[in-house]
Amino acid sequence: MKKNLILTVLLALWGMGMLKAQAVPDRKQTLNTLVKVNEQFMKKWPDAGLPTFVKKMRPSNLWTRAVYYEGLMELYKIYPLSSYYDYMYDWGEAHKWTPRNGTTTRDADDYCCSQTFIDMYRIAHDWKMIQQAKVNADMLVNTPQVNDWWWIDAVQMGMPVLAKLGAVTGEQKYFDKMWDMYAYTRNQHGENGMYNAQEGLWWRDQDFDPPYKEPNGKNCYWSRGNGWVYAALVRVMNELPANEPHRTDYVNDFLAMSRALKACQRTDGFWNVSLHDESNFGGKETSGTSLFVYGMAWGIRQGLLDRKEYLPVVVKAWNAMLQEAVHENGFLGYVQGTGKEPKDSQPVTYDKMPDFEDYGVGCFLLAGTEVYRLP
């Protein structure tokens, strides 16, 4: 009897150890995968300043490339290769550390690149890296408009710029303007704002407000759009002082979104492009899945999300992407191309090249670096 009890306890302890070992992805494998995916992209685009052509020539400080550099910056933080730094520096130099379309732009897509410019300033302490981003942000702060972020993608493109400037300068005005713009998008744009507090998810823009419905009769919540907001909350909370007046508001939105996203994960670990209607262009999608992994892994590390509840969600999604989306050469499959709803850039497949591949890589790097940091 006693021997059986001891054996049972030993088996239980062994099982707990095995579960723990299996629960957190292997760091070496995670880093190797991130390096492989990133190298595939850098080899394809060796000139950081080279314009990209999709229907027309576009400068490489456009939003899709800016999201890639968000991911590269996080990879550099855990694996500081000089080639990564040089690639970011060359990109900034090519564009004179200036938002696309200059310092008077109000389009969040245009000033998304400033996120990485500010982070580069934190490393190099060279004022030129931040000067134009600050001029652009000061224009936003000093004008009364708060309705610029009328599509939820803009929350990720623009909000972290203001958060980072607030953290770097210590000036509350950036945090205040950021909240005013976020609150307008959340609560006022369209009929009653883009956020549905009852369901913890966001409509992409007012075109998808009720009475618009998915084919199954439910609200239309686009995966990557919600991923943009989820990532923005992470990137903002990383910058805010603990006593910032609206920090709790951001935390509460993050927690509500986490619960909602957990509830609609696919059985294979991915998320559908349509979060509440798997019949509307259902299937694996990597960019939205990456952003959800990024947010949840961060939330676990910060103690905001219960580890036992959310770690299995993160691990399942991360392993699914490794097994189903990452090609041997580092190319990412199942990335939905640009658009604003489930039907755009379809079909989304393992082999299909999206119109812009850069933001998909960036989202994946954000996810993987947070998975790597998990204790």
Secondary structure as GFF3:
##gff-version 3
##sequence-region A 1 375
A	DSSP	alpha_helix	2	23	.	.	.	ID=ss1
A	DSSP	alpha_helix	27	44	.	.	.	ID=ss2
A	DSSP	beta_strand	52	53	.	.	.	ID=ss3
A	DSSP	beta_strand	57	58	.	.	.	ID=ss4
A	DSSP	alpha_helix	63	78	.	.	.	ID=ss5
A	DSSP	alpha_helix	82	94	.	.	.	ID=ss6
A	DSSP	alpha_helix	108	111	.	.	.	ID=ss7
A	DSSP	alpha_helix	114	124	.	.	.	ID=ss8
A	DSSP	alpha_helix	128	141	.	.	.	ID=ss9
A	DSSP	alpha_helix	153	169	.	.	.	ID=ss10
A	DSSP	alpha_helix	172	187	.	.	.	ID=ss11
A	DSSP	beta_strand	195	196	.	.	.	ID=ss12
A	DSSP	beta_strand	201	202	.	.	.	ID=ss13
A	DSSP	three_ten_helix	206	208	.	.	.	ID=ss14
A	DSSP	alpha_helix	223	237	.	.	.	ID=ss15
A	DSSP	alpha_helix	247	263	.	.	.	ID=ss16
A	DSSP	alpha_helix	286	301	.	.	.	ID=ss17
A	DSSP	alpha_helix	307	324	.	.	.	ID=ss18
A	DSSP	alpha_helix	358	373	.	.	.	ID=ss19
###
